[in-house]
Every structure is written in C-alpha cells, then in structure tokens.
C-alpha cells in the first residue's frame, strides 16, 4: 500500500529495516551516501536530499517539497556496503491535491457532482490557481497548486492549461487589507478552459494602451471579478475575435476606455448578469458591441446585464451578418447614444423585457430586418420631482406651497361665477348633436324657448337671433290620424 501525501509539500515517512534473514528488525543502521535514492514518475534515480534517521526500533526519512513534486515516487533503500547490513526495501508514495499529482483532488466524485449542476462550461480537467500577491512564475518553480500558485494568468495559460481539457484557473484574492489588483494584459488562445474569480474584491486591469483581455479561443468562460482598462489611451475590457461559445458572467466592467465587451465574428456567446459602468471613457465606446464584419456573429444571448452611463450605445449590433441575437431583461440607462442600437446587419433579433431610460438618443433604434420587440419598458427623468425641486419641498417651503393652493371658498366662487355671471353664445346653425357638452345642451333649450319659430303644414323652423336665418328645422307630417315631428336638422 503506497503512502498518500500532498503534492509539493515536504513530508516525513516512517519505515523499518529487517536483518538479512528477515527474522528480526535491523536496529542501529547508519545512513551512508547512496543508501536512499529517489525515482520520480519513472525518471532517473538520484540520491535523496536527506538520509534516513534512526528512530530506535524504526527509521524515518524526510523528502523535501521539491522532491514531493511528482505523481509517483519510489525510494529504494539499499545498503551500499558489503556484506549488507539489512535487506533491500523501498517506499512507494503517491501524491494528491494538485493538477500534476497522482490523485488530482481529494474527492473527484464530489467535484464532478458540483460541476454537473452548472448549465454549461463545467470543469472536467485540472485546477490551477493564480495569486497576484503571493504567487510566482513558472520559471521560478510555480506549478499552479493552491500552495504554489502562479502570479500571472498568461504564465498559467501558456505553461499549465491544456487546450480543450476543461481546465480552470481560480483567481485568489491574496491581498489581506484591500482589493487584490491583477495588472496584466493577456491573450487567451487555448479553448475550453475557464477563469473564475472570488467577486468584487479582485480587480483585473492593465497598464498602458490596449485591450485587457484578448480572446481567440473557443468555449472560454470568465466569471467573478472586476475588469478595467488602463485609465488613459484606448482599449476594450474584453476583445474577442473568431471565438465561439464564450460565456461571460458576473463581471463588474468599470470605466473601460473603449467597449466593455467587443465581439467580432463570435457565435453562440452568452453574456449574462454583468454590470457595466462608464464604458467608453476614452471618448467613445459601447457597453456591449457585437460586430459581424467579414463573417457572422450569430445566436448571441445578452441577458440580465446592467449598463450605466456608457459614452456611446448601451448595446450596439452592426456590420457583417448578425442573426438571431437575443437581448432580454437588461437595464440600460444614461447612455450618450441609444440604449439599444440595432444596425442593418441584424436579422431576427429578439428584444424583449428590457428596461431603458435617460439614454440621450432614445431607448431602442431598430434598423434591422424582422426584429421582434416585445414588452420593453421605457422611462424618462421626472421633470417635476428633480433633485432641485425635492430640495424646495423641505420644512420651510412646503407650508408656503400648500398655502398657495386655492381655498374651498375660492373654488366655490369660481363655480358660482361660471354658472351665474359668465355668458355663453347661443348654438350656431346646425342639427343639435346627440352627444354635447352641458353648455351646448342648455344653450339649445334656451334657443328653442327664446327665438322665433314658424310652422307650416310640412316644416317647423327655428331661427337665429336675427329672426331671418333658419338655423334648424324639422319635418312635419300627418298620416292616418298620427302627427309626426321629425328630428331637428340643419337649416336653412
């Protein structure tokens, strides 16, 4: 049965030695050079750094951290003198808890169960760690374990990640008293691996001009950290080209000089539950910018993102071919351009259940073909309840505002005045309408009682105040003893 110990950690192993006849323990053996050798992962044998130690009835040997950096370790213990003082023996060791260990994790089944609950982009390969504060480089011995993390993502990507192996890089917030800052521009070319951070207390930025994260590999996931560009110059937070099946989730994208996320010829991306604040600080940029130039950017899903104060469009789709984009349940406000700008390259975009407000150019500009816009809500800044107006409604001003309202007596006087004092002209020429205001109906009754009327065998006429112009008339008839007066119609 092999010993199981942690990869990369110094460890001590206890063992016994037997007399040559294999009857009794050999006691009092003294280590000499060459008595203990080490073979790591079926490599060449070398002398161990430490010799064994006599513990009384048994012995112990300590392997260094460097010697424990192997999956399988064999320690032959062979007396180099003649005749030998003990029978040949050996120790067998297997390591655990590292991507390069024999037993990669302590409970593989538990890891698989946890990852199986994710909708997509599940970890099935190796786990590596990046700690900008306490990590080191590959050249100086780091291998990405929890106890020997890399300090830079690019170093881990280039030296540890296996292409299309569903490996994961876990970002460690190693700064004890503040937000952990990772200042690094990276180019991610390998496919189907994932980078996950601890949340808002880890911020990834870069120095100098350019994009912070460039992606050309497929199936990459980024999740759980703040993302920025340098404070000057130009550059996007994430710039992906010809990269399909990306998943970008739970990022805080803050003050990028250019676009927050810029996708060129990327298909089937999921951009969900991210927060974008003040994209386009270099003068112009979009929150999320999808471009199909020279190809397609189809079937991309943008869902439940919040975009605030973008110096451009909140979401912008343009150029090439962009089919079946889904833009759903996003909150977009304060953009200097459109909240959502759908260019002529777009076909069959579905834009639904978004909330948009105070975007300078407007909420949604649909220049695409057969777009579907459903249940999008728009709001505008309240022109009355502004901060300045709310400041007026304090304890000093509110009583005065209430006092300025008309009293009940003043309202009553206005009503009495409208009924008893104000005058109204009589209705003009025409048939009295079936639906009229109260003033019109009362005026028609008054006109019918006051003004001149004439009656013949066939017509009754109601005159204007001038007693010469017939304003309304009705037909009269008598048939079989029944007298009929028709509905009033216009004169003359």
NORFEN-V28295 format. One record per backbone hydrogen bond with DSSP energy under -0.5 kcal/mol. CO is the residue of the C=O (numbers start at 1). NH is the residue of the N-H. E is the energy in kcal/mol with one decimal. If there is no record, write none. Layout:
CO:NH:E
CO:NH:E
This chain:
3:5:-0.5
3:94:-3.1
5:96:-1.4
6:9:-1.3
11:63:-2.8
13:61:-2.0
15:59:-3.0
17:26:-2.9
18:87:-2.3
19:22:-1.9
24:19:-3.3
25:27:-0.7
32:35:-2.4
35:78:-2.3
36:48:-2.0
38:46:-1.8
39:41:-0.5
39:74:-2.3
40:43:-1.4
46:38:-3.2
53:55:-0.5
53:60:-1.9
55:57:-0.6
58:55:-2.9
58:56:-0.5
59:15:-2.6
60:53:-3.2
61:13:-2.7
61:63:-0.5
63:11:-1.7
64:68:-1.3
66:69:-1.4
68:8:-1.7
68:70:-1.5
71:95:-1.9
72:41:-3.4
73:93:-2.9
74:39:-2.3
74:76:-0.6
75:91:-1.7
76:37:-1.8
76:78:-0.6
77:89:-1.5
89:77:-3.1
91:75:-2.6
92:3:-3.1
93:73:-2.9
94:5:-2.1
95:103:-2.4
96:7:-2.6
98:101:-1.4
102:104:-0.7
103:97:-1.9
107:111:-1.9
108:112:-2.4
109:113:-2.2
110:114:-2.4
111:115:-2.5
112:116:-1.8
113:117:-0.5
114:117:-1.3
115:118:-1.6
126:168:-2.5
128:170:-3.0
129:150:-2.4
130:172:-2.9
131:135:-2.3
136:151:-1.6
137:142:-2.4
138:141:-1.6
144:129:-1.6
148:143:-1.3
148:144:-1.9
148:145:-0.7
149:136:-2.1
150:131:-3.1
152:156:-1.6
153:157:-3.1
154:158:-2.7
155:159:-1.9
156:160:-2.5
156:161:-1.7
162:165:-1.6
166:124:-1.4
166:125:-2.2
167:194:-1.9
168:128:-2.6
168:170:-0.5
169:171:-0.6
169:196:-2.4
170:130:-2.4
172:174:-1.7
174:176:-0.6
180:203:-3.1
181:183:-0.6
182:184:-0.9
182:205:-3.0
186:214:-2.3
187:189:-0.8
188:216:-2.6
188:217:-1.4
191:164:-2.9
192:166:-1.9
192:167:-0.5
193:221:-1.3
194:169:-3.3
195:223:-1.9
196:171:-2.7
199:202:-1.3
201:180:-2.5
202:226:-3.0
203:182:-2.9
203:205:-0.6
204:228:-2.5
205:184:-2.8
212:186:-2.3
212:214:-0.5
213:239:-2.7
214:188:-3.3
215:241:-2.3
218:192:-3.1
220:247:-2.3
221:195:-2.8
222:249:-2.4
223:197:-3.1
224:199:-2.0
225:252:-1.7
226:204:-2.7
227:254:-2.6
234:210:-2.9
235:258:-2.9
236:212:-2.1
237:213:-1.8
238:240:-0.5
238:262:-2.8
239:215:-2.3
240:264:-2.6
242:244:-0.5
244:219:-2.9
246:270:-2.6
247:222:-2.3
247:249:-0.5
248:272:-2.2
249:224:-1.0
250:224:-0.6
250:225:-0.5
251:253:-0.6
251:275:-2.8
252:227:-2.9
252:254:-0.8
253:277:-2.7
255:229:-0.5
256:280:-1.0
256:281:-2.9
257:282:-2.2
258:280:-1.7
259:237:-2.2
260:238:-1.4
261:289:-2.8
262:240:-2.7
263:291:-2.9
264:242:-2.5
267:245:-2.5
269:271:-0.5
269:301:-2.9
270:248:-2.8
270:272:-0.6
271:303:-2.0
272:250:-1.2
274:306:-2.5
275:253:-3.1
276:308:-2.5
277:255:-3.0
279:311:-2.9
280:283:-1.9
286:260:-2.2
287:261:-1.8
288:290:-0.5
288:316:-2.6
289:263:-2.9
289:291:-0.5
290:318:-2.2
291:265:-2.4
292:295:-2.3
292:321:-0.7
295:321:-1.4
298:268:-2.5
300:326:-2.6
301:271:-2.9
301:303:-0.5
302:328:-2.4
303:273:-1.9
305:331:-2.5
306:276:-3.4
307:333:-2.3
308:278:-2.5
310:312:-1.7
310:336:-2.3
311:285:-1.6
312:337:-2.4
313:287:-1.8
314:288:-1.9
315:341:-3.1
316:290:-2.8
317:343:-2.3
318:292:-1.6
319:292:-1.1
321:297:-2.6
322:347:-2.0
323:299:-2.7
325:327:-0.5
325:350:-2.9
326:302:-3.2
326:328:-0.5
327:352:-2.1
328:304:-2.0
330:332:-0.5
330:355:-2.8
331:307:-3.1
332:357:-1.8
333:309:-1.9
335:360:-2.9
337:361:-1.9
337:362:-0.7
338:314:-2.3
339:315:-1.6
340:342:-0.6
340:365:-2.7
341:317:-2.4
341:343:-0.7
342:367:-2.7
343:346:-1.7
345:322:-1.8
346:369:-2.7
347:324:-2.2
349:351:-0.6
349:372:-3.1
350:327:-3.1
350:352:-0.6
351:374:-2.3
352:329:-1.7
354:377:-3.0
355:332:-2.7
356:379:-2.2
357:334:-1.3
358:360:-0.5
359:362:-0.7
362:339:-2.0
363:340:-2.2
364:366:-0.6
365:342:-3.1
365:367:-0.9
369:348:-2.6
371:373:-0.5
372:351:-3.2
372:374:-0.5
374:353:-2.1
377:356:-2.6
379:358:-1.0
384:386:-1.6
386:390:-2.9
387:391:-2.0
388:392:-1.1
389:393:-1.1
392:394:-1.7
394:398:-2.5
395:399:-0.5
397:401:-2.2
398:402:-2.3
399:403:-2.6
400:404:-1.4
402:405:-1.5
407:411:-2.2
408:412:-2.5
409:413:-2.5
410:414:-1.8
411:415:-1.9
412:416:-2.7
413:417:-2.5
414:418:-2.2
415:419:-1.7
416:420:-3.5
417:421:-1.7
417:422:-2.6
434:436:-0.6
437:441:-2.5
438:442:-2.6
439:443:-2.2
440:444:-1.9
441:445:-1.9
442:446:-2.5
443:447:-2.3
444:448:-2.2
445:449:-1.8
446:450:-2.0
447:451:-2.3
452:463:-2.8
454:461:-2.7
458:476:-2.8
459:456:-2.8
460:474:-2.2
461:454:-1.8
462:471:-2.1
462:472:-1.7
464:467:-2.2
468:470:-0.5
469:464:-2.9
469:471:-0.7
471:430:-1.5
471:491:-2.6
472:462:-2.9
473:489:-3.2
474:460:-2.6
475:486:-3.5
477:484:-3.0
479:482:-1.5
481:483:-0.6
482:479:-2.3
484:477:-2.0
484:486:-0.5
489:473:-2.6
